């Protein structure tokens, strides 16, 4: 009888502990979001988006150049990653049983686990060292390398979800394989692939480590892809590590913009997924 | 024959065209290994094993010993795992076994949110919120506890404890997401069997955990791999001091953090090569950890397949 009671008490205790662990994880989430919002919103103003950084001592100014730089570098990354990710995803889905498909899947999973700072070092050795110059292009390349495995995997998964009857129907009508894939299968999976790209963008939009020694930083406005460029994340890092209160303010504002950007991407992806699910069910 | 040949060339072009991108992806991974070895060669030849056995990191004097970074990386990640593993498992169990289905989706969303917040934002929050809080905690350390090497030293706030805490927060969503998936893969019959034998809730959960043990270990290792390579947040709160200390209060340094701080400013070739060698080892270690954890999670997925009564075609299965 007592043993029974003990077993039941233990069971209750564990259930409670599991609930507590959920709360323990949600506390930091709430705290981070609260501070970013509270500190960010008081520091965020129009000048943040339109003005250049001011020198130390002068208050005010903004991060216009860093925001533009982030957008540029992220776009460059997407330009590198989307073709490679989608095409290799198509290969892995179409020739699923081949040795190359297995190898590319393995490579993508491996690449996905490589720490972002190591990708930064790698891109430094291939895109900075040979040209003796930090550049926005190198930064974009680093972000692109991080995006490729994400896009490849979602593309593959989603192409496999497209009913094989569509694929076979196109072939039966005399379409070549390329035509069947590009005009029938890929369009059917397109909303999902776009979602995958959005999620990949959300993942890399907040990346700092791979940009530290590829895109480096720049005090000035530039859109030259061959020059070092300032990005929002690196600038937040610089400001946060500085001893100046006004720069800290700017860092919080930057963090708020970053978090909003990342959440916006995830939210868009979520909406797209929901729509996809509805389509599939309907 | 003739009429078929255009279609066949089309097929060949398609296969080579898409295959070329697949080869490119593989080339990137191989290229990372190759480039890291090539650009660290000077250091590998110059220092050999002593690179990893030397405690002094003094770039100005040309002395490069990487042991403090290995120590800092392993120590911070292990402490982070000690903190995060029970919490991550608790979350996974709560979501997959205990929570009513209406709560599951919001909870999954919230834990995903934890993973979506950029590292740099965690770092910023760490500097201005977590570190002062940890410092307060350290100031309140009772005297008798200070005698323990683990808690000795001045209350700086910045240091190993802050780094491990922030790592733990960042790793939780990864471990718990995989553990949740693994638990979901445990057949319902396992739990029903346990309940039928009079098991309490916890005993049934323990059965499920035991059934899923390989996958659970994989999930924890995946989190460990993440912790090893995490850069920005750790760099901002660990204190960046290359020393080997047991104290959780002491500022230390990690492999990823030294790369983040010193790479762009490395002046001599040997300095750059020494840093790249640190990157190379980080690459190899995370490769091994991730490979092992994927293998464990994958074997978990295979294990249950024979129990399906009829083999389900791949397409139908993934659509379900």
Interface residues (C-beta under 8 A of the other chain):
Chain A: X7 X8 X10 X11 X13 X14 X15 X17 X18 X19 X20 X21 X22 X24 X25 X26 X28 X29 X31 X32 X33 X35 X36 X39 X83 X84 X87 X88 X90 X91 X92 X94 X95 X100 X101 X103 X104 X107 X108 X109 X110 X111 X113 X114 X115 X116 X117 X118 X119 X120 X121 X122 X124 X125 X126 X129 X134 X145 X148 X149 X152 X157 X160 X161 X163 X164 X176 X177 X178 X179 X181 X202 X205 X206 X207 X208 X209 X212 X213 X216 X233 X236 X237 X240 X241 X248 X251 X252 X255 X258 X259 X262 X263 X266 X280
Chain B: X7 X10 X11 X13 X14 X15 X17 X18 X19 X20 X21 X22 X23 X24 X25 X26 X28 X29 X31 X32 X35 X36 X38 X39 X86 X87 X88 X89 X90 X91 X93 X94 X95 X98 X107 X110 X111 X112 X113 X114 X116 X117 X118 X119 X120 X121 X122 X123 X124 X125 X127 X128 X129 X169 X172 X173 X176 X200 X201 X202 X203 X205 X225 X228 X229 X230 X231 X232 X236 X256 X259 X260 X263 X264 X275 X276 X279 X282 X283 X286 X287 X290 X291 X294 X314 X315 X318 X319
